[in-house]
Every structure is written in structure tokens, then in C-alpha cells.
């Protein structure tokens, strides 16, 4: 069966081919009743646009911007490496990938960056940052200017972003809780390390973790989260105090992606073999810690998939095309020493 074309839509809607083109591309100058006729014909015919052909015909070139936190966090470094790696291949698909680094956990810096974006220069933006009322409003303003917005790693649900790319963080936290409950022996305390108490991804992980720990391990007392703010020195100092104040500590759940401070503290204090440590993201240092028995498990997400999915979703939004939700679902990976993939 032949695929329907724009000519078929024009005939079915009783309008010109130029009118169909204006409606499909969201250009002004078309009456509401005509737009409805064209959209009805599109739906009835099952018309699906060919993104590659459309881009080639228009000689469309996409510019996509990634706003990332400026930090020594190895997970962010992995995202930057993926952007660089995929940047060359994206050029062949008429897509330029750019990045801007803003201070971590600084909503105002994120707002200022979003408000400077020009729709003549940027087609879509991926945002990795905190959601506050100011950020929410800035995202809305960005979309109103015609720039597609994807929330990356941490969701921005009240900001009316176009899509979210990342794992189900509540499920990730529940997974960590299940592992912790099974690995820890006896009663005692559990510490949770977070980057910021305002970071949605970390809050959701803590929510899932607490829910499972309360159900499965009532003999374990989960302490209040400590904030690391992606600062290795701060994490090391805070953890040293926690270890001294809680001799019954049985486990540590690092819900953030930066683990250098945690590893430094454990090294300085002398590694306790009875201390269960579960962390996030398969970074180089986390891999070494897992292989050496310092970490017991790592919950991770594929940075390559994150970047590829973000690119696809931003371009689909720009071109008003449907997406494949299954293709864009980011998987929760669980690694232990026995199933570490090759570097």
C-alpha cells in the first residue's frame, strides 16, 4: 500500500498544496477552520512525515544546545564526552550540538542562560538542572519563543517541557533500597548522600529508597540525607563526621553521580568490609571501586542513550513529528563486580 502524500492531504482537505505545507510547518496565515480540515485529513489518511526527506528538501540545519552543570562530577564529564563523540556524526545529519556550562545547583544561572537563547540561533535546548519557580517560568518563556525544551536526567514536570530524558528515579531509588536491604546484615543506620535537597532526581531516588527500606528492613534506621553539592572536599568532611557520630553505620547510598569525595573518605578512614555501599553511575572511579570491593553495586544509565534520545526528541519536536516511546525509554542498569562490562 502506498504511503499517503501531501498531495493526498490537499485533495482530501480541498485546499492547495501550499496551504498544506503551511499547516504542517506551523506557519501563520491559515484560518482555523482550514487548519482543522488539514489536520483531519492527516489523521484519516494516517500521514507520517519523512523527517530526513523534509530536512533535505528544506536544507534544514538544526542547532541543539545542552545546558550542563559546570562540575568535576564524572557523570557530567561522561555526558560531555558523548556530546563530543556524537557531534561529528550529527553534522552529517545536519545537526550541530553545542553546550553551555552553568554553576551546579544554581537556578538563577540556569534562568539567565535560558533567557538569552535566540530562536534564530537555537532550535532546541536540553536542560540539566534544578526545578524552581523561576526555572519553570524561564522554560515556559523559552518554549513560547519557539525553542523546544527537553529535561535531561532530572525532570522539570511543572515547567511544561516537551519531554524528559532519563531513568525513572523513584524506581532507581527503590532498586537501591532492595539491594541495601538484601546486602546489609543486622541492625544499624544507613546514610544517604545527595547532591542537593532541591534536585528532583535525588529527591525521587530518596523517596523510592525510603519506601522500600521501611517495608523490607525496619531494623535499619535511614538517617537524614547529607548534601554534597558535587564538592569532593565537602563530602569527605561531612562523611568523616557521620562515621564518627554513627558507629552503627551499616550502609551508604550515594544517590548523586559524583563519588570522589565518598571514595576519599572511605580510604582515609580505613575501608570497613562490613559497610555496604551502593552508588550511581558507572564512572571510571566507580568502576574501580566496584572492582576492588569498595562498592557493592552501581545503579547506572547509559550516557550515550541519554544524548541520542535527547537529539531525537528535540528534532522531532521542532518538526512536529511523532516519537517512539519505547526507543526513548532509558533503562536502569545494575552492575556488580561479577557483571562489569569491558571498559
C-alpha positions in Angstrom: 0.0 0.0 0.0 1.4 3.4 -1.0 2.0 5.9 1.8 -0.2 9.0 1.7 1.5 12.2 0.4 0.9 15.9 0.9 -0.9 15.9 -2.4 -3.4 13.3 -1.0 -3.9 15.6 2.0 -4.6 18.6 -0.2 -7.2 16.7 -2.2 -8.9 15.2 0.9 -9.0 18.6 2.6 -9.9 20.6 -0.5 -7.1 23.0 -0.2 -3.9 23.9 -2.1 -0.6 22.1 -1.6 0.9 25.4 -0.3 -1.8 25.6 2.4 -1.0 22.0 3.5 2.7 23.0 3.7 1.9 26.0 5.9 -0.3 24.0 8.2 2.2 21.1 8.6 5.0 23.5 9.4 3.0 25.7 11.7 3.4 28.8 9.7 0.9 31.7 10.1 -1.7 32.9 7.6 -4.1 30.0 7.7 -7.7 30.2 9.1 -8.6 27.9 12.0 -11.3 26.1 10.0 -8.7 25.3 7.3 -6.2 24.1 9.8 -8.8 21.7 11.2 -9.6 20.4 7.7 -5.9 19.7 7.0 -5.3 18.0 10.4 -8.5 15.9 10.0 -7.2 14.7 6.6 -3.8 13.9 8.1 -5.4 11.8 10.8 -7.8 10.0 8.4 -5.1 9.2 5.9 -2.5 8.2 8.5 0.0 10.5 7.0 3.5 10.4 8.7 6.2 12.9 7.6 9.6 11.7 6.4 11.9 13.7 8.7 15.0 13.1 6.6 13.3 14.0 3.3 11.7 17.1 4.9 15.0 18.3 6.3 16.8 17.7 3.0 14.1 19.4 1.0 14.2 22.5 3.2 18.0 22.2 3.7 17.2 22.4 7.4 20.1 22.6 9.8 19.4 22.0 13.5 21.3 23.7 16.3 20.8 21.9 19.6 22.1 23.2 22.9 22.9 21.2 26.1 22.9 23.2 29.3 25.0 21.2 31.8 26.4 21.9 35.3 30.0 23.1 35.5 31.4 20.5 37.9 34.1 17.8 38.3 31.3 15.2 38.6 32.4 12.3 36.4 28.9 11.6 35.2 28.6 15.1 33.7 32.0 14.6 32.2 30.7 11.4 30.6 27.8 13.3 29.1 30.2 15.9 27.7 32.3 13.2 26.2 29.2 11.7 24.5 28.3 15.1 23.1 31.8 15.5 21.6 31.7 11.9 20.2 28.3 12.2 18.7 28.9 15.8 17.5 30.8 14.7 14.4 28.3 12.1 13.2 25.4 14.6 13.9 26.9 17.0 11.4 26.2 14.5 8.7 22.6 14.7 9.8 22.7 18.5 9.5 22.7 18.8 13.3 25.1 20.9 15.4 25.5 20.1 19.1 26.6 22.8 21.4 27.0 23.0 25.2 26.9 25.7 27.9 28.1 25.1 31.4 26.5 26.8 34.4 27.3 26.6 38.1 25.7 23.4 39.6 22.6 23.8 41.8 22.3 27.5 40.7 18.8 28.1 39.4 19.4 31.8 38.7 22.3 31.0 36.4 20.1 28.5 34.5 17.3 31.1 34.2 19.7 33.7 32.8 21.1 31.2 30.3 17.6 30.2 29.1 16.5 33.8 28.7 19.4 34.6 26.4 18.5 31.9 23.9 17.6 33.3 20.4 15.2 31.1 18.4 17.0 32.3 15.3 20.2 30.6 16.6 18.9 27.7 18.7 16.2 25.2 17.7 16.2 23.1 20.9 17.7 23.0 24.3 18.4 20.2 26.8 18.3 21.4 30.5 20.1 19.5 33.3 19.3 21.4 36.5 17.1 22.2 39.4 13.4 23.0 39.0 12.4 26.1 40.9 9.5 28.5 40.2 12.0 30.8 38.4 13.3 27.9 36.2 9.8 26.8 35.5 8.9 30.2 34.2 12.1 30.5 32.2 11.3 27.2 30.5 7.8 28.4 29.6 9.3 31.6 28.1 11.8 29.6 26.1 9.1 27.4 24.6 6.9 30.4 23.9 9.8 31.7 21.7 9.6 28.6 19.6 12.5 26.7 21.2 12.0 23.0 22.0 12.9 22.0 25.6 13.9 18.6 26.9 14.6 18.0 30.6 17.7 15.9 30.9 18.5 13.4 33.8 16.3 15.4 36.3 12.7 16.1 35.2 11.1 19.5 35.1 7.4 18.4 35.1 5.7 21.6 36.2 7.7 23.6 33.6 5.7 22.2 30.7 8.9 20.9 29.0 8.4 19.0 25.8 10.0 15.7 27.0 12.0 14.2 29.8 15.1 12.0 29.1 16.3 9.9 32.0 15.6 6.9 34.1 12.6 6.5 36.4 14.4 7.9 39.5 11.8 6.7 42.0 12.3 3.2 40.6 16.1 3.6 40.8 15.8 4.5 44.5 13.5 1.5 45.1 16.1 -0.7 43.4 18.8 0.7 45.7 16.6 0.0 48.7 16.1 -3.6 47.7 19.8 -4.1 47.2 20.6 -2.4 50.5 18.0 -4.5 52.4 19.4 -7.7 51.0 23.1 -6.9 51.4 23.1 -5.5 55.0 23.3 -7.9 57.9 21.9 -6.9 61.3 20.5 -3.7 62.6 22.0 -0.3 62.3 22.0 3.0 60.4 22.0 3.8 56.7 23.3 7.1 55.3 22.0 8.7 52.1 24.2 11.2 50.2 22.5 13.7 47.9 23.8 16.4 45.7 21.1 18.8 46.7 17.9 18.5 48.6 16.3 20.6 45.8 17.4 18.2 43.0 14.3 16.4 41.8 16.3 13.3 40.6 17.9 12.9 44.0 14.6 13.6 45.9 12.8 11.0 43.8 15.6 8.4 44.5 15.3 9.1 48.2 11.6 8.7 48.1 11.8 5.3 46.4 14.7 4.2 48.7 12.8 5.1 51.9 9.6 3.4 50.7 11.4 0.0 50.2 13.6 0.3 53.3 10.5 1.0 55.5 8.8 -2.1 54.2 11.6 -4.6 53.9 14.2 -3.5 56.6 12.5 -2.0 59.6 15.6 -2.8 61.7 17.6 -0.3 59.7 17.4 3.4 60.5 17.8 5.6 57.5 19.5 8.9 58.6 18.7 12.3 57.2 20.4 13.0 53.8 23.6 14.9 53.7 24.3 17.3 50.8 27.5 17.0 48.9 26.8 19.7 46.2 29.3 17.9 43.9 32.1 19.1 46.2 34.5 16.2 46.9 36.1 18.1 49.9 32.7 18.9 51.4 31.5 15.3 51.0 34.7 14.0 52.6 34.4 16.3 55.6 30.7 15.6 56.2 31.1 11.8 55.9 34.0 11.8 58.3 31.7 13.4 60.9 28.9 11.0 60.2 31.2 7.9 60.5 32.5 9.2 63.9 29.0 10.0 65.2 27.4 6.8 64.0 29.5 3.7 64.9 26.5 1.5 64.0 26.5 2.7 60.3 25.9 -0.3 58.1 25.4 1.2 54.7 25.8 4.2 52.4 23.6 5.0 49.5 25.2 7.7 47.2 22.2 8.9 45.2 24.3 11.5 43.4 26.7 10.9 40.4 29.9 12.2 42.0 31.7 9.7 44.2 35.3 11.0 44.5 34.6 12.6 47.9 33.0 9.4 49.2 35.9 7.3 48.0 38.4 9.6 49.5 36.6 9.5 52.9 36.4 5.7 52.9 40.1 5.5 52.0 41.1 7.9 54.8 39.0 6.2 57.4 40.1 2.7 56.5 37.7 0.6 54.5 35.2 -1.3 56.6 34.4 -4.6 54.9 31.0 -4.7 56.7 29.9 -1.4 55.2 27.6 -1.8 52.2 28.0 1.0 49.6 25.6 1.4 46.7 26.2 4.3 44.3 25.0 5.8 41.0 26.6 5.9 37.5 29.3 3.6 36.1 32.1 6.3 36.0 35.8 5.4 36.0 36.3 5.8 39.7 33.0 4.0 40.5 34.2 1.1 38.2 37.5 0.9 40.1 35.7 0.9 43.4 33.3 -1.8 42.4 36.0 -4.0 41.0 38.0 -3.5 44.2 35.1 -4.4 46.5 34.7 -0.8 47.9 31.3 -0.5 46.2 28.8 -3.4 46.3 26.6 -2.3 43.5 26.1 0.6 41.0 22.8 1.8 39.5 23.5 3.4 36.2 22.1 4.9 33.0 23.7 4.9 29.5 25.0 8.4 28.8 25.2 7.6 25.1 21.5 6.7 25.0 20.7 9.9 27.0 22.4 12.1 24.4 21.0 10.2 21.4 17.5 10.2 22.8 17.7 13.9 23.6 18.7 14.7 20.0 15.9 12.6 18.5 13.3 14.2 20.8 14.4 17.8 20.2 14.4 17.3 16.4 11.0 15.5 16.5 9.6 18.4 18.5 11.0 21.0 16.1 9.5 19.1 13.1 6.2 18.3 14.9 6.8 14.6 14.3 5.6 11.6 16.5 8.1 9.7 18.6 8.6 6.0 19.6 8.3 6.0 23.4 10.0 2.5 23.6 13.0 3.8 21.8 13.4 6.7 24.2 12.9 4.8 27.4 16.2 5.0 29.4 16.9 1.7 31.1 18.1 1.3 34.7 21.3 -0.8 34.7 22.5 -2.6 37.8 26.2 -3.5 38.0 28.1 -5.6 40.4 31.7 -6.8 40.2 30.6 -10.0 38.6 28.9 -8.4 35.6 31.1 -5.3 34.9 31.3 -4.7 31.2 34.6 -4.1 29.5 35.9 -0.5 29.8 
